[in-house]
Amino acid sequence: MLRLLSSLRPRLSNTTTTTTSSFLRSHSSCCGGDHQQSEAEQQMSKLLTDSIQGCTRVEVHDVSNGCGSMFDVVVEASSFQGKSKVAQHKIVTAILREQIKSMHGLTIKTKAA
């Protein structure tokens, strides 16, 4: 396996390697709290926090390298207690329905607090 990876490494362009590593750096810095949220991230965070009762955690991360087309959303709320994952996700998508119209992708993770 190591030989296979070593043989593929020279075929990767520097652009691909740089893009991938910069994506990992920017996302990990965002998770570490060093990143200042974009206006879109702030707006979605506020919408979710204000709209979902018993919200204990809301995280919105732009994972599209700043173009605002793909987001990861994490929501934890006591009001999710007893609801299926599908029902929890429907709540989140209903709140973000206007923002979703301009997105290419959205990952939602929910949890009952």
C-alpha positions as CSV (number, residue, x, y, z in Angstrom):
1,M,0.0,0.0,0.0
2,L,2.8,2.4,0.9
3,R,4.5,1.7,-2.5
4,L,1.2,2.5,-4.3
5,L,0.8,5.8,-2.4
6,S,4.5,6.7,-3.1
7,S,4.0,6.0,-6.8
8,L,0.9,8.2,-7.0
9,R,2.4,11.1,-5.1
10,P,4.6,12.5,-8.0
11,R,1.4,12.5,-10.2
12,L,-0.4,14.9,-8.0
13,S,0.0,18.5,-9.1
14,N,1.2,21.1,-6.6
15,T,-2.0,23.0,-7.1
16,T,-4.1,20.1,-5.8
17,T,-1.8,19.5,-2.9
18,T,-1.8,23.2,-1.9
19,T,-5.6,23.5,-2.3
20,T,-6.2,20.4,-0.1
21,S,-3.8,21.4,2.6
22,S,-5.1,25.0,2.7
23,F,-8.7,23.7,3.0
24,L,-7.7,21.5,5.9
25,R,-5.9,24.4,7.6
26,S,-8.7,26.8,7.1
27,H,-11.3,24.3,8.4
28,S,-9.3,23.3,11.4
29,S,-8.6,26.9,12.3
30,C,-12.3,27.5,12.1
31,C,-13.0,24.7,14.4
32,G,-10.3,25.9,16.8
33,G,-11.9,29.3,17.2
34,D,-9.2,31.3,15.3
35,H,-11.5,32.0,12.4
36,Q,-13.8,35.0,12.3
37,Q,-17.2,33.9,10.9
38,S,-18.4,35.3,7.6
39,E,-21.6,37.3,7.3
40,A,-23.4,34.2,6.0
41,E,-22.2,32.0,8.8
42,Q,-23.3,34.6,11.4
43,Q,-26.7,35.1,9.8
44,M,-27.4,31.3,9.7
45,S,-26.1,30.9,13.3
46,K,-28.4,33.7,14.5
47,L,-31.4,32.3,12.6
48,L,-31.0,28.9,14.1
49,T,-30.3,30.1,17.6
50,D,-33.3,32.4,17.6
51,S,-35.7,29.9,16.0
52,I,-35.0,26.7,17.8
53,Q,-36.1,26.5,21.4
54,G,-33.5,25.1,23.9
55,C,-30.6,25.6,21.6
56,T,-27.4,24.7,23.4
57,R,-25.0,24.6,20.5
58,V,-25.0,26.0,17.0
59,E,-22.0,25.8,14.6
60,V,-22.0,27.0,11.0
61,H,-18.8,26.5,8.9
62,D,-18.3,27.6,5.3
63,V,-16.5,24.6,3.9
64,S,-16.3,26.0,0.3
65,N,-13.1,28.0,0.9
66,G,-15.0,31.3,1.3
67,C,-17.3,31.3,-1.7
68,G,-20.3,30.6,0.5
69,S,-21.7,27.7,-1.5
70,M,-21.2,24.7,0.9
71,F,-21.8,24.7,4.7
72,D,-21.5,22.3,7.6
73,V,-24.2,23.0,10.3
74,V,-24.2,21.5,13.8
75,V,-27.2,22.1,16.0
76,E,-27.9,20.7,19.5
77,A,-31.2,21.6,21.2
78,S,-33.4,20.2,24.0
79,S,-36.4,20.7,21.8
80,F,-35.0,17.9,19.5
81,Q,-35.7,15.4,22.4
82,G,-38.0,12.6,21.1
83,K,-37.7,13.7,17.5
84,S,-36.2,11.5,14.8
85,K,-33.1,12.7,12.9
86,V,-35.3,13.4,9.8
87,A,-37.6,15.6,11.9
88,Q,-34.7,17.4,13.4
89,H,-33.2,18.1,10.0
90,K,-36.5,19.2,8.6
91,I,-36.6,21.9,11.3
92,V,-33.1,23.1,10.4
93,T,-33.8,23.1,6.6
94,A,-37.1,25.0,7.1
95,I,-35.3,27.7,9.0
96,L,-32.6,28.0,6.4
97,R,-34.8,27.6,3.3
98,E,-33.9,31.0,1.8
99,Q,-30.2,30.5,2.3
100,I,-30.3,26.9,0.9
101,K,-31.6,28.3,-2.4
102,S,-28.1,29.7,-3.2
103,M,-26.1,26.8,-1.8
104,H,-24.5,23.8,-3.7
105,G,-24.3,21.7,-0.6
106,L,-25.3,21.5,3.1
107,T,-24.3,19.0,5.7
108,I,-26.5,18.9,8.8
109,K,-25.7,17.2,12.1
110,T,-28.2,17.4,14.9
111,K,-28.4,16.1,18.4
112,A,-30.9,16.3,21.3
113,A,-29.4,18.1,24.3
